[in-house]
Amino acid sequence: MKKCRFLFILILTLSVLCGCGGYVKSYSATILITSCYGDEASMEFDSFKGTYNFKLKRDGAAEHTLDIDASLAEGEINIYVGVGGEKELLLTVKGGESYDETIALDAKYDNEKTVYVILESEGKCLDGDFEFEYN
């Protein structure tokens, strides 16, 4: 009986540890509103500190681009694109800046139907509004 219990706990522990793949969300925020559906995602907040990610999936023919509409009142946020546990810096948004850009992704993302958009703050950020669309 003890062996069965030990084996069950071991299998449960291994499945939990191996099941943790991808990217981790770790943040503190006030008035955080997020949305993620298919190839579009958005995030709006009053204050934010930490890391947040979105899983974007595209359908149909690929243009290999990421549309970004971003603004931030104070602070600094790095925007990354990630696949397979790796991430690549796309853009840094600093306080007082706003962007409305279409970024062409590298050829290594050509066959990717799913990408992650990762937002990482450098300290506390205020009054942010971010929208993404993966084409």
N, C-alpha and C positions, 0 to 999 in steps of 0.2 A: 504494500500500500504506500509506503514511504517512497519507494522508487517511482511509482506512478505519479505521485504528487510532485516529486522533484523533476521528473521528466516533463510534466505539464507546465510547471513554472519556467523551466528552461526553454521550452518551445515558445511559450508566451513572451518571454523576455527577448528572445531572438527575433521573433516576428515583429515586435514593437521597434526594436533597434534597426532592423533591416527595412522596415516600412517607412522610415523617416528619410525620404529622398527629396530632391528638389531644393526649394528655397524656403527659408524660415521667416515668419513674420514676428517682429519683436518691436513694439512701439508703445508710446503713451501719447494720447491725443485728447483734445476736447472738441466737441462738435465735429466729429469725423463722419462723413457721408461717402460711402463707396458703392460702386456698381461695376459689375463685370458680367458681360453676356456675349458669348461668341467671340467676335473679333474686336469688340469695343469695351473700354473700361474707363472709369472716371473716379476721381478722388477729390473731395473738397473738405477743408478743415479750417478751424479757427487757430489751433495750435497743434503741432506735431513734432515728435522727436523719435527717431528710430528707423526701422526698415519695414517696408510693406511691398508686397508683390501681387501681380495680376497674371493669370494664365490666359493667354489669348490664342484662340483657334481660328484659322481662316478656312473658308470654303472656296471651291472653284479655282480659277486660274490665278496664279500668283503674280503680283507686281513687285514683291520683295521690298515693300516700303512700310514705314511706320509713321503715321500722322500723329503729331504731338501738338497739343494746344495747352500751354502751361503758363501760370503766373504765380508770383510769390511776393508778399509784402516785405517780410523780413526773414533772414536766415539764408541757408544754402542747402539745396537738394541735388544730389547726383541721380541721374536717370540711366539705368543700365538695361541692356537686353541680354537675356540668358537662355541657354539651351544646354541640357545635359550636365547641370551642376556648375557650369562655367558662366561667367558674366563679362560683358564688354561695355565700357562707358560710352554712352551716346551723347549726353548733354549734361551740363551743370547749370541749374537755374539759381540765380542769386537774388536776394531781396531787391524789390523794385523793378525786376525784369519780367518780361513776358515774351513767349515764343508761340508762333503759329507756323510750324514747319512740317515738311514731309522729308523724312530721312530715308535714303536708300540703304538697305542692309547689305552687308558683305555677301559674297557668293556662297560662303559656308552656310547661310541660312536659306538657300534656294529650295531645298527639299523639305524644309521644316514646316509642318502644318500647325505646330504649336510652339509658341515662344513665351517666355516670361518677361514682363516689364517690371523692373525692380526700382523702387524709390528708396534712397538712403539719405537721411538728413545728416548734416554736419552741425550738431547741436540742435537747439530749439528753433523751429520755424513757425511763422505766423501768417495767417490768411492766405492759404494756398488753394489753387484750383488747377487740376490736371485732367486732361482727357487724351485718350489714346485710341488709335484704330490701326489694326494690323491688316495689311492688304497683300 
